[in-house]
Amino acid sequence: MNIQNLFKDDTAVSPVIGVILMVAITVILAAVIGTFVLGLGD
C-alpha cells in the first residue's frame, strides 16, 4: 500500500464534500425553521 497513491486518488473527495455540504445546509435550515416556529409558539 503506497501512501502517495492515496493522495493522488481524489475521485471520492468531491462526492464526500457534496454530501457534507447538503447535510450541513439541511441541519441549518431545520434549526432556522425550528426556532422560527418555536418563536411563533411563544
PDB file as gemmi writes it, atoms N, CA and C in Angstrom:
CRYST1    1.000    1.000    1.000  90.00  90.00  90.00 P 1                      
ATOM      1  N   MET A   1       0.860  -1.188   0.000  1.00  0.00           N  
ATOM      2  CA  MET A   1       0.000   0.000   0.000  1.00  0.00           C  
ATOM      3  C   MET A   1       0.891   1.231   0.000  1.00  0.00           C  
ATOM      4  N   ASN A   2       0.735   2.010  -1.044  1.00  0.00           N  
ATOM      5  CA  ASN A   2       1.572   3.187  -1.218  1.00  0.00           C  
ATOM      6  C   ASN A   2       0.802   4.427  -0.758  1.00  0.00           C  
ATOM      7  N   ILE A   3       1.424   5.212   0.103  1.00  0.00           N  
ATOM      8  CA  ILE A   3       0.726   6.380   0.660  1.00  0.00           C  
ATOM      9  C   ILE A   3       0.557   7.458  -0.414  1.00  0.00           C  
ATOM     10  N   GLN A   4       1.479   7.551  -1.342  1.00  0.00           N  
ATOM     11  CA  GLN A   4       1.362   8.563  -2.385  1.00  0.00           C  
ATOM     12  C   GLN A   4       0.126   8.312  -3.251  1.00  0.00           C  
ATOM     13  N   ASN A   5      -0.224   7.060  -3.460  1.00  0.00           N  
ATOM     14  CA  ASN A   5      -1.406   6.768  -4.263  1.00  0.00           C  
ATOM     15  C   ASN A   5      -2.681   7.227  -3.556  1.00  0.00           C  
ATOM     16  N   LEU A   6      -2.686   7.235  -2.231  1.00  0.00           N  
ATOM     17  CA  LEU A   6      -3.863   7.695  -1.505  1.00  0.00           C  
ATOM     18  C   LEU A   6      -4.102   9.183  -1.743  1.00  0.00           C  
ATOM     19  N   PHE A   7      -3.023   9.948  -1.801  1.00  0.00           N  
ATOM     20  CA  PHE A   7      -3.190  11.386  -2.027  1.00  0.00           C  
ATOM     21  C   PHE A   7      -3.473  11.701  -3.492  1.00  0.00           C  
ATOM     22  N   LYS A   8      -3.010  10.866  -4.395  1.00  0.00           N  
ATOM     23  CA  LYS A   8      -3.276  11.105  -5.815  1.00  0.00           C  
ATOM     24  C   LYS A   8      -4.688  10.684  -6.195  1.00  0.00           C  
ATOM     25  N   ASP A   9      -5.254   9.704  -5.485  1.00  0.00           N  
ATOM     26  CA  ASP A   9      -6.584   9.197  -5.811  1.00  0.00           C  
ATOM     27  C   ASP A   9      -7.626  10.045  -5.089  1.00  0.00           C  
ATOM     28  N   ASP A  10      -8.085  11.094  -5.752  1.00  0.00           N  
ATOM     29  CA  ASP A  10      -9.049  12.003  -5.132  1.00  0.00           C  
ATOM     30  C   ASP A  10     -10.394  11.926  -5.834  1.00  0.00           C  
ATOM     31  N   THR A  11     -10.752  10.750  -6.341  1.00  0.00           N  
ATOM     32  CA  THR A  11     -12.021  10.627  -7.051  1.00  0.00           C  
ATOM     33  C   THR A  11     -13.210  10.690  -6.097  1.00  0.00           C  
ATOM     34  N   ALA A  12     -13.035  10.334  -4.830  1.00  0.00           N  
ATOM     35  CA  ALA A  12     -14.148  10.315  -3.887  1.00  0.00           C  
ATOM     36  C   ALA A  12     -14.218  11.578  -3.045  1.00  0.00           C  
ATOM     37  N   VAL A  13     -13.349  12.541  -3.292  1.00  0.00           N  
ATOM     38  CA  VAL A  13     -13.333  13.742  -2.456  1.00  0.00           C  
ATOM     39  C   VAL A  13     -14.540  14.611  -2.756  1.00  0.00           C  
ATOM     40  N   SER A  14     -14.867  14.803  -4.028  1.00  0.00           N  
ATOM     41  CA  SER A  14     -15.965  15.680  -4.399  1.00  0.00           C  
ATOM     42  C   SER A  14     -17.321  15.169  -3.903  1.00  0.00           C  
ATOM     43  N   PRO A  15     -17.653  13.889  -4.074  1.00  0.00           N  
ATOM     44  CA  PRO A  15     -18.944  13.428  -3.536  1.00  0.00           C  
ATOM     45  C   PRO A  15     -19.034  13.545  -2.019  1.00  0.00           C  
ATOM     46  N   VAL A  16     -17.947  13.301  -1.326  1.00  0.00           N  
ATOM     47  CA  VAL A  16     -17.982  13.409   0.141  1.00  0.00           C  
ATOM     48  C   VAL A  16     -18.225  14.847   0.552  1.00  0.00           C  
ATOM     49  N   ILE A  17     -17.560  15.787  -0.102  1.00  0.00           N  
ATOM     50  CA  ILE A  17     -17.764  17.202   0.221  1.00  0.00           C  
ATOM     51  C   ILE A  17     -19.196  17.613  -0.106  1.00  0.00           C  
ATOM     52  N   GLY A  18     -19.730  17.104  -1.212  1.00  0.00           N  
ATOM     53  CA  GLY A  18     -21.115  17.419  -1.575  1.00  0.00           C  
ATOM     54  C   GLY A  18     -22.099  16.916  -0.537  1.00  0.00           C  
ATOM     55  N   VAL A  19     -21.906  15.702  -0.065  1.00  0.00           N  
ATOM     56  CA  VAL A  19     -22.812  15.140   0.942  1.00  0.00           C  
ATOM     57  C   VAL A  19     -22.702  15.919   2.240  1.00  0.00           C  
ATOM     58  N   ILE A  20     -21.485  16.267   2.631  1.00  0.00           N  
ATOM     59  CA  ILE A  20     -21.310  17.038   3.872  1.00  0.00           C  
ATOM     60  C   ILE A  20     -21.989  18.398   3.758  1.00  0.00           C  
ATOM     61  N   LEU A  21     -21.859  19.048   2.608  1.00  0.00           N  
ATOM     62  CA  LEU A  21     -22.499  20.349   2.432  1.00  0.00           C  
ATOM     63  C   LEU A  21     -24.021  20.228   2.463  1.00  0.00           C  
ATOM     64  N   MET A  22     -24.567  19.196   1.815  1.00  0.00           N  
ATOM     65  CA  MET A  22     -26.021  19.020   1.824  1.00  0.00           C  
ATOM     66  C   MET A  22     -26.541  18.759   3.238  1.00  0.00           C  
ATOM     67  N   VAL A  23     -25.825  17.944   3.990  1.00  0.00           N  
ATOM     68  CA  VAL A  23     -26.248  17.675   5.370  1.00  0.00           C  
ATOM     69  C   VAL A  23     -26.161  18.940   6.211  1.00  0.00           C  
ATOM     70  N   ALA A  24     -25.100  19.714   6.037  1.00  0.00           N  
ATOM     71  CA  ALA A  24     -24.940  20.946   6.806  1.00  0.00           C  
ATOM     72  C   ALA A  24     -26.050  21.942   6.472  1.00  0.00           C  
ATOM     73  N   ILE A  25     -26.373  22.078   5.190  1.00  0.00           N  
ATOM     74  CA  ILE A  25     -27.437  23.013   4.798  1.00  0.00           C  
ATOM     75  C   ILE A  25     -28.775  22.550   5.367  1.00  0.00           C  
ATOM     76  N   THR A  26     -29.025  21.237   5.343  1.00  0.00           N  
ATOM     77  CA  THR A  26     -30.277  20.721   5.880  1.00  0.00           C  
ATOM     78  C   THR A  26     -30.381  20.979   7.383  1.00  0.00           C  
ATOM     79  N   VAL A  27     -29.297  20.766   8.105  1.00  0.00           N  
ATOM     80  CA  VAL A  27     -29.317  20.993   9.556  1.00  0.00           C  
ATOM     81  C   VAL A  27     -29.525  22.467   9.861  1.00  0.00           C  
ATOM     82  N   ILE A  28     -28.864  23.338   9.109  1.00  0.00           N  
ATOM     83  CA  ILE A  28     -29.014  24.777   9.352  1.00  0.00           C  
ATOM     84  C   ILE A  28     -30.441  25.227   9.061  1.00  0.00           C  
ATOM     85  N   LEU A  29     -31.009  24.744   7.936  1.00  0.00           N  
ATOM     86  CA  LEU A  29     -32.389  25.111   7.612  1.00  0.00           C  
ATOM     87  C   LEU A  29     -33.355  24.592   8.670  1.00  0.00           C  
ATOM     88  N   ALA A  30     -33.148  23.368   9.149  1.00  0.00           N  
ATOM     89  CA  ALA A  30     -34.022  22.813  10.177  1.00  0.00           C  
ATOM     90  C   ALA A  30     -33.926  23.641  11.458  1.00  0.00           C  
ATOM     91  N   ALA A  31     -32.727  24.082  11.806  1.00  0.00           N  
ATOM     92  CA  ALA A  31     -32.565  24.893  13.017  1.00  0.00           C  
ATOM     93  C   ALA A  31     -33.253  26.247  12.869  1.00  0.00           C  
ATOM     94  N   VAL A  32     -33.105  26.851  11.713  1.00  0.00           N  
ATOM     95  CA  VAL A  32     -33.732  28.172  11.497  1.00  0.00           C  
ATOM     96  C   VAL A  32     -35.248  28.049  11.516  1.00  0.00           C  
ATOM     97  N   ILE A  33     -35.776  27.045  10.814  1.00  0.00           N  
ATOM     98  CA  ILE A  33     -37.237  26.873  10.779  1.00  0.00           C  
ATOM     99  C   ILE A  33     -37.751  26.480  12.167  1.00  0.00           C  
ATOM    100  N   GLY A  34     -37.018  25.653  12.880  1.00  0.00           N  
ATOM    101  CA  GLY A  34     -37.445  25.269  14.224  1.00  0.00           C  
ATOM    102  C   GLY A  34     -37.500  26.435  15.174  1.00  0.00           C  
ATOM    103  N   THR A  35     -36.492  27.282  15.144  1.00  0.00           N  
ATOM    104  CA  THR A  35     -36.511  28.448  16.034  1.00  0.00           C  
ATOM    105  C   THR A  35     -37.616  29.422  15.629  1.00  0.00           C  
ATOM    106  N   PHE A  36     -37.881  29.520  14.330  1.00  0.00           N  
ATOM    107  CA  PHE A  36     -38.952  30.409  13.870  1.00  0.00           C  
ATOM    108  C   PHE A  36     -40.306  29.904  14.359  1.00  0.00           C  
ATOM    109  N   VAL A  37     -40.535  28.597  14.233  1.00  0.00           N  
ATOM    110  CA  VAL A  37     -41.817  28.030  14.659  1.00  0.00           C  
ATOM    111  C   VAL A  37     -41.961  28.101  16.171  1.00  0.00           C  
ATOM    112  N   LEU A  38     -40.897  27.787  16.909  1.00  0.00           N  
ATOM    113  CA  LEU A  38     -40.976  27.857  18.364  1.00  0.00           C  
ATOM    114  C   LEU A  38     -41.126  29.320  18.826  1.00  0.00           C  
ATOM    115  N   GLY A  39     -40.527  30.217  18.087  1.00  0.00           N  
ATOM    116  CA  GLY A  39     -40.680  31.627  18.436  1.00  0.00           C  
ATOM    117  C   GLY A  39     -42.120  32.097  18.238  1.00  0.00           C  
ATOM    118  N   LEU A  40     -42.783  31.590  17.197  1.00  0.00           N  
ATOM    119  CA  LEU A  40     -44.175  31.949  16.982  1.00  0.00           C  
ATOM    120  C   LEU A  40     -45.072  31.300  18.043  1.00  0.00           C  
ATOM    121  N   GLY A  41     -44.675  30.108  18.521  1.00  0.00           N  
ATOM    122  CA  GLY A  41     -45.470  29.424  19.532  1.00  0.00           C  
ATOM    123  C   GLY A  41     -45.507  30.181  20.845  1.00  0.00           C  
ATOM    124  N   ASP A  42     -44.441  30.860  21.161  1.00  0.00           N  
ATOM    125  CA  ASP A  42     -44.415  31.639  22.393  1.00  0.00           C  
ATOM    126  C   ASP A  42     -45.187  32.945  22.205  1.00  0.00           C  
TER     127      ASP A  42                                                      
END                                                                             
